[in-house]
């Protein structure tokens, strides 16, 4: 019985020849680990240079818009703001890159390109100015709340929650209705809208950094609370605030365009992207460029600021606390 079993085992071993290629595959499998059978389990690969290309394009568009807003006064485009200077200009000229009005004219004969550049100035002033106002007020409130805690944190939290309880557009309409729709007032109103966002961001980061070793060391050396907050904690929060500011500039540009579209921002004849879209909507079917051109510029500008903000956040504040 044992001899027959041994004989069959020997027969099995001799009947199955050794395949060198199969042995190599097994060795490779042991070295590399188990193979994944589905494509979803494989790591995704980003296209090389795609993130860098997007950042370059966003930066180029932003620089182009900023330069256009800065040099528009030196260009022969003043008729875009003064209808009396456009009396001799034909209205509703279609876009023609080889003409004196490359993007056409509107129903009053105003140059669309000039309106875009003057509107860019308004959007940038309102967006950047509102972010500066919100960053100063919200940053101080969030820094005090996050570092001190206790009753200061509770008071700031109640204040920010109260502002966030109101819908943003309703709050803006209420503020602008009380104030005159001038550029400083609109900038102030938009700055108030982003105070809670900055306060929460700075508060979260201040709570993170207030327990770090360098803060404990500064306190043990006799540094005062004011010095620790503004000389030790605040500089570490600035990268997160700076990267977040890009995205809030985009938010405020859209908010100002919404107010202009509703007729609650800077009134005409001062051109803004919002009132250009509003003025062109009645002729949209026959002259779609009156709405399409400013809407496209608005979209590209907002997209560029958002992309720059995300890129700056990944580069300068990857470990910062989010809101």
PEQUIJO-V478066 format. One record per backbone hydrogen bond with DSSP energy under -1.0 kcal/mol. CO is the residue of the C=O (numbers start at 0). NH is the residue of the N-H. Records with the same first field share a line. If there is no record, write none. Layout:
CO->NH ; NH
This chain:
0->4
1->5
2->6
3->7
4->8
5->9
6->10
7->11
8->12
9->13
10->14
11->15
18->22
19->23
20->24
21->25
22->26
23->27
24->28
25->29
26->30
27->31
28->32
46->49
48->52
49->53
50->54
51->55
52->56
53->57
54->58
55->59
56->60
57->61
58->62
59->63
60->64
61->65
62->66
63->67
64->68
65->69
66->70
70->73
71->74
74->76
76->79
77->80 ; 81
81->84
82->85
85->88
92->104
95->98
100->103
103->111
105->91 ; 108
109->105
110->114
111->115
112->116
113->117
114->118
115->119
116->120
117->121
118->122
119->123
120->124
121->125
122->126
123->127
124->128
125->129
126->130
127->131
128->132
129->133
130->134
131->135
132->136
133->137
134->138
135->139
136->140
137->141
138->142
139->143
140->144
141->145
142->146
143->147
144->148
148->151
149->153
150->154
151->155
152->156
153->157
154->158
155->159
156->160
157->161
158->162
159->163
160->164
166->170
167->171
168->172
169->173
170->174
171->175
172->176
173->177
174->178
179->181
181->185
182->186
183->187
184->188
185->189
186->190
187->191
188->192
189->193
193->197
194->198
195->199
196->200
197->201
198->202
199->203
200->204
201->205
202->206
203->207
204->208
205->209
208->211
211->215
212->216
213->217
214->218
215->219
216->220
217->222
218->221
223->227
224->228
225->229
226->230
227->231 ; 232
228->233
233->236 ; 237
236->240
237->241
238->242
239->243
240->244
243->247
244->248
245->249
246->250
247->251
248->252
249->253
250->254
251->255
252->256
253->257
254->258
255->259
256->260
257->261
258->263
259->262
266->269
271->275
272->276
273->277
274->278
275->279
280->283
282->286
286->289
287->290 ; 291
288->292
290->294
291->295
292->296
293->297
294->298
295->299
296->300
297->301
298->302
299->303
300->304
301->305
302->306
303->307
304->308
305->309
306->310
307->311
308->312
309->313
310->314
311->315
312->316
